[in-house]
Amino acid sequence: MRALISVSDKTGVVEFAKGLRALGWEVIATGGTMKLLRESGVEVINISDVTGFPEICDGRVKTLHPKVHGGLLARRDNPEHLKALKENGIEFIDLVCVNLYPFRQTISKPDVKMEDAIENIDIGGPSMLRSAAKNWADVTVVCDPKDYDQVLEEIRATGNTQRDTRLKLSAKAYTHTAEYDAMIATYMRKQAGLDEKLFLEYDLVQTLRYGENPHQSAKFYREEHEVPYSLAFARQLHGKELSYNNIQDANAALCIVREFDQPFCVGLKHMNPCGAAVGKDVVEAWTKAYEADKVSIFGGIVATNCTVTREVAELMKPIFLEIIMAPKFDEGALEVLGTKKNIRLLEVNMEKGAVDQKQYVSVNGGLLVQDLDVKTKPVTADMCVTKAKPAPEQMDDLNFGWHIVKHVKSNAIVAVKDGRTLGVGAGQMNRIGSAELALNQARAAGVTEGIVLASDGFFPFDDCVTLAAEYGVTAIVQPGGSVRDGESISKADEKGIAMLFTGERHFKH
């Protein structure tokens, strides 16, 4: 039995080759792999001794040869194939261990030159993987060092790998080459200015019990590289597995948390915040967020950018919550919350940094792709377009409301005061409907003056300003941009309301 080994990632390859040799296999190797194995005391056959041809073109051509691919592709049950091999002096190759040039690592380097990227496009490697994978009935193909131990165990037990194992390894090899080719195609298309194709690569995290409803099947996938504020890379410390709806809601909560640097807490239901607040610490932030809407938070999700302490855990414990997310839970918090069997506790990486992510939304027969809406323009006093000016202490609330309203389903209106939400109007077919919802909640909370109102889109009419004045609103932040902006400004001047235009819209459909 003969194995051909040629790897860029040399993790575990010495031990693997030694294992094959101990089982009586011949080992053929190329270039750097051969050098490493020989230096490690492994008896190795040079690929050139098999092909009878030297490696040429700086190693670009070494395994592209009939004595390699004939030995891989010939079917052992086909007399004509066996005859052709015998007539041409070709021996079987029973196992291929190959992983590919580090193209991804190369193009990830800053200021990488195209000629460097080109030199890291593997040709012989994918060819060997595909040949071996095609003939999986007879040939074992290994592209992942994680499979070395299983392959050796099966050969040690029965003399060869199992048929089912070879099929799975074949599928992994084709996946490996498909991902590799997609990565190269994406890079080359970008260099050439082509964008009519989109290749996506995601790995399965878990198969979910069901989707949005029990009759829908669902799975959860994640991209290869970890990003902050991502549920896909969160560490679950406690509780049952997440559902499809849990994941959707939790992601929406993390997007809101990302907006804030000061201690912040948000409660969320159905992808909309039902209570959010900043505070001097996590206890105050949670208390204010909970008091913003004690009814809606029932069965909801909570996220904070602070460590969850025993003190705040004691306050959260009596409330029925599905999930609590934070960058860290201290031991006291885990002791308190760990007594609740079903609550999910998730530690999430919340490191700040540049965000260069895309958002993908499926539509029937298609896919929408856009940049994530992560940048929020600060609200400043010079944005005021009315005679009345916001009080200095209201600037914090204007900014708070503006950062919250962008994460509420459009049409979105948020009423705030003293760093917490008073009312949230979400997803209405007209803006006045959302304003009525938010302001009625504020009134129900007993707040009737000094309210700040934030709107994700412009006011098409002055009716929202009129309504705001009736509910004690004294400052409004909105994008502006309506052909009737003048009417809203005039009404605000009439009612003594300060209104600021950011020039930036934050629709969320």
Residue pairs with C-beta under 8 A, 6 or more apart in sequence:
1 24
1 25
1 26
1 94
1 95
1 160
2 25
2 26
2 27
2 28
2 71
2 91
2 92
2 93
2 94
2 95
3 17
3 20
3 25
3 26
3 27
3 28
3 93
3 94
3 95
3 96
3 97
4 28
4 29
4 47
4 63
4 68
4 93
4 95
4 96
4 97
4 98
4 128
5 13
5 16
5 17
5 27
5 28
5 29
5 30
5 33
5 37
5 97
5 98
6 29
6 30
6 31
6 33
6 47
6 63
6 97
6 98
6 124
6 125
6 128
7 13
7 33
7 97
7 98
7 99
8 99
8 100
8 101
8 102
8 122
8 125
9 99
9 102
9 145
10 32
10 33
10 36
11 145
12 145
12 148
13 33
13 36
13 37
13 97
13 145
13 148
14 36
14 37
14 40
14 42
15 148
16 97
16 145
16 148
16 151
16 152
17 27
17 29
17 37
17 40
17 42
17 44
18 40
18 41
18 42
19 148
19 152
19 156
20 27
20 95
20 152
20 155
21 27
21 42
21 43
23 152
23 155
23 156
25 94
25 95
25 155
26 45
27 37
27 42
27 43
27 44
27 45
28 44
28 45
28 46
28 47
28 50
28 93
29 37
29 44
29 45
29 46
29 47
30 47
30 55
30 62
30 63
31 55
31 59
31 62
34 44
34 46
34 47
37 44
38 44
47 55
47 62
47 63
47 68
48 54
48 55
48 62
50 67
50 68
50 91
51 62
51 63
51 65
51 67
51 68
52 67
53 65
55 61
55 62
56 62
60 123
61 124
62 124
63 124
63 125
63 127
63 128
64 123
64 124
64 127
66 88
66 90
67 88
67 89
67 90
67 91
68 93
68 128
69 127
69 128
69 131
70 84
70 85
70 88
70 90
71 85
71 90
71 91
71 92
71 93
72 93
72 96
72 128
72 131
72 132
72 135
72 139
73 131
73 134
73 135
74 81
74 82
74 84
74 85
74 90
74 92
74 135
75 81
75 135
75 137
75 138
76 82
76 92
76 138
84 90
85 91
85 92
92 138
93 132
93 139
94 138
94 139
94 140
94 160
95 132
95 139
95 140
95 141
95 142
95 151
96 128
96 129
96 131
96 132
96 139
96 140
96 141
96 142
97 142
97 143
97 148
98 125
98 128
98 129
98 132
98 141
98 142
98 143
99 125
99 143
99 144
99 145
99 176
100 122
100 125
100 126
100 129
100 143
100 176
100 177
100 180
101 120
101 121
101 122
101 125
102 120
103 117
103 120
103 121
103 122
103 180
103 183
103 184
103 187
104 183
106 112
106 116
106 117
106 120
107 117
107 120
107 183
107 187
114 191
117 187
121 184
122 180
126 177
126 180
126 181
129 141
129 143
129 173
129 174
129 176
129 177
130 173
130 174
130 177
132 139
132 140
132 141
132 170
132 173
133 141
133 169
133 170
133 171
133 173
133 174
134 170
136 166
136 167
136 169
136 170
137 163
137 166
139 166
140 151
140 160
140 161
140 165
140 166
140 169
141 166
141 169
141 170
141 173
142 148
142 151
142 169
143 169
143 172
143 173
143 176
144 172
144 176
147 169
147 172
150 165
151 161
151 165
151 169
154 160
154 161
154 162
154 165
155 161
161 169
179 201
182 199
182 201
183 199
183 201
185 197
185 199
186 199
189 195
189 197
198 367
198 369
200 360
201 223
201 224
202 221
202 222
202 223
202 224
203 221
203 222
203 223
203 224
204 219
204 220
204 221
205 220
205 221
205 222
205 232
206 219
206 220
206 241
206 242
207 218
207 219
207 220
208 217
208 218
208 219
208 220
208 241
208 242
208 243
208 244
208 247
209 241
209 243
210 216
210 217
210 218
210 243
210 244
211 217
211 218
211 244
212 218
212 244
212 245
216 244
218 244
220 232
220 242
220 244
220 247
221 232
222 230
222 232
222 233
223 232
226 233
226 349
227 233
227 355
227 357
228 258
228 348
228 349
228 350
228 351
228 352
228 353
229 254
229 255
229 257
229 258
229 348
229 349
229 350
230 254
230 348
230 349
231 242
231 247
231 250
231 251
231 254
231 325
231 346
231 348
233 348
233 349
234 325
234 346
234 347
234 348
234 349
235 346
235 347
235 348
236 242
236 344
236 345
236 346
237 329
237 334
237 345
237 346
237 347
238 334
238 337
238 338
238 343
238 344
238 345
239 323
239 341
239 342
239 343
239 344
239 345
240 342
240 344
242 250
242 323
242 344
246 301
246 322
246 323
246 344
248 271
249 268
249 269
249 270
249 271
249 300
249 301
249 322
249 323
250 301
250 303
250 323
250 325
250 346
252 268
252 271
252 272
252 407
253 266
253 268
253 273
253 301
253 302
253 303
253 325
254 303
254 325
254 348
255 407
256 266
256 268
256 273
256 276
256 303
256 404
256 407
257 264
257 266
257 303
257 304
257 305
257 325
257 350
258 350
258 374
259 376
259 403
259 404
259 406
259 407
260 278
260 305
260 403
261 305
261 352
262 278
263 278
263 279
263 280
263 281
263 282
263 284
263 285
263 304
263 305
263 306
264 276
264 277
264 278
264 279
264 285
264 304
264 305
264 306
265 276
265 277
265 279
265 282
265 285
265 286
265 288
265 289
265 302
265 303
265 304
265 306
266 273
266 275
266 276
266 277
266 289
266 302
266 303
266 304
267 273
267 274
267 275
267 276
267 289
267 290
267 292
267 293
267 296
267 297
267 300
267 301
267 302
268 274
268 300
268 301
268 302
268 303
269 296
269 297
269 299
269 300
269 301
271 409
272 407
272 408
272 409
272 424
272 426
272 427
273 404
273 407
273 408
273 421
273 424
274 292
274 293
274 296
274 297
274 300
274 424
275 288
275 289
275 290
275 291
275 292
275 293
275 296
275 297
275 420
275 421
276 289
276 292
276 404
276 420
276 421
277 284
277 285
277 286
277 287
277 288
277 289
277 292
277 419
277 420
277 421
278 285
278 288
278 400
278 419
278 420
279 285
279 286
279 287
279 288
279 419
281 306
282 304
282 306
282 307
282 308
282 309
282 312
283 309
283 311
283 312
283 315
285 304
285 306
286 302
286 304
286 312
286 315
286 316
287 315
288 418
288 419
288 420
289 297
289 302
289 420
289 421
290 297
290 315
290 319
291 420
292 420
292 421
292 422
292 445
293 421
293 424
293 441
297 319
297 321
298 319
298 320
299 320
299 321
299 322
300 321
300 322
301 321
301 322
301 323
301 324
301 325
302 316
302 321
302 323
302 324
302 325
303 324
303 325
303 326
303 348
304 324
304 325
304 326
305 326
305 327
305 350
306 326
306 327
307 326
307 327
307 328
307 329
307 330
307 333
308 316
308 324
308 326
308 328
308 329
308 330
308 333
308 337
309 330
309 332
309 333
310 330
310 332
310 333
310 335
310 336
312 333
313 329
313 332
313 333
313 336
313 337
314 336
316 324
316 337
317 336
317 337
317 339
317 340
321 343
322 343
322 344
323 343
323 344
323 345
323 346
324 337
324 343
324 344
324 345
324 346
325 346
325 347
325 348
326 346
326 347
326 348
327 347
327 348
327 349
327 350
328 347
329 337
329 345
329 347
334 345
337 343
337 345
338 345
355 372
355 374
357 371
357 372
357 374
358 369
358 370
358 371
358 372
359 369
359 370
359 371
359 372
360 367
360 368
360 369
361 367
361 368
361 369
362 368
373 406
373 506
373 508
376 402
376 403
376 406
376 504
376 506
377 502
377 503
377 504
378 399
379 395
379 398
379 399
379 402
379 477
379 500
379 502
380 395
381 389
381 390
381 395
381 500
383 477
383 500
383 501
383 502
383 503
384 390
384 498
384 499
384 500
385 480
385 485
385 489
385 499
385 500
385 501
386 489
386 492
386 493
386 497
386 498
386 499
387 493
388 474
388 492
388 493
388 496
388 497
388 498
389 498
390 398
390 474
390 475
390 498
390 500
391 474
391 475
394 450
394 452
394 474
394 475
394 498
396 419
397 416
397 417
397 418
397 419
397 452
397 475
398 452
398 454
398 475
398 477
398 500
400 416
400 419
400 452
401 414
401 415
401 416
401 421
401 452
401 453
401 454
401 477
402 454
402 477
402 502
404 414
404 416
404 421
404 454
405 412
405 413
405 414
405 454
405 455
405 456
405 506
406 412
406 456
406 506
406 508
407 508
408 414
408 424
408 425
408 426
408 427
408 456
408 508
409 426
409 427
409 508
409 509
410 427
410 456
410 457
410 507
410 508
410 509
411 425
411 427
411 428
411 429
411 430
411 431
411 433
411 434
411 456
411 457
412 424
412 425
412 426
412 427
412 434
412 455
412 456
412 457
412 506
412 508
413 424
413 425
413 431
413 434
413 435
413 437
413 438
413 439
413 453
413 454
413 455
413 456
413 464
414 421
414 423
414 424
414 425
414 438
414 453
414 454
415 421
415 422
415 423
415 424
415 438
415 439
415 441
415 442
415 451
415 452
415 453
415 471
415 473
416 422
416 451
416 452
416 453
416 454
417 442
417 447
417 450
417 451
417 452
422 438
422 441
422 442
422 445
422 447
422 451
423 437
423 438
423 439
423 440
423 441
423 442
423 445
424 437
424 438
424 441
425 433
425 434
425 435
425 436
425 437
425 438
425 439
425 441
426 434
426 437
427 434
428 434
428 437
431 455
431 457
431 459
431 460
431 464
432 461
432 463
432 464
432 467
435 453
435 455
435 464
435 467
435 468
436 467
438 453
439 451
439 453
439 467
439 468
439 470
439 471
439 473
442 448
442 451
442 471
442 472
443 471
447 472
448 471
448 472
449 472
449 474
450 472
450 474
451 468
451 471
451 472
451 473
451 474
452 473
452 474
452 475
452 476
452 477
453 464
453 468
453 473
453 475
453 476
453 477
454 476
454 477
454 478
455 464
455 476
455 477
455 478
455 479
456 479
456 505
456 506
456 507
456 508
457 478
457 479
457 505
457 506
457 507
458 478
458 479
458 480
458 481
458 482
458 485
458 505
459 465
459 478
459 482
459 484
459 485
459 488
460 482
460 484
461 484
461 487
461 488
462 484
462 487
462 488
462 490
462 491
464 488
465 476
465 488
465 491
465 492
465 495
465 497
465 499
466 491
466 495
468 476
468 495
468 497
469 491
469 495
469 496
469 497
473 497
474 496
474 497
474 498
475 497
475 498
475 499
475 500
476 492
476 497
476 498
476 499
476 500
477 499
477 500
477 502
478 499
478 500
478 501
478 502
479 501
479 502
479 503
479 504
479 505
479 506
480 501
480 502
480 503
481 501
481 503
481 505
482 488
485 501
488 499
489 499
492 498
492 499
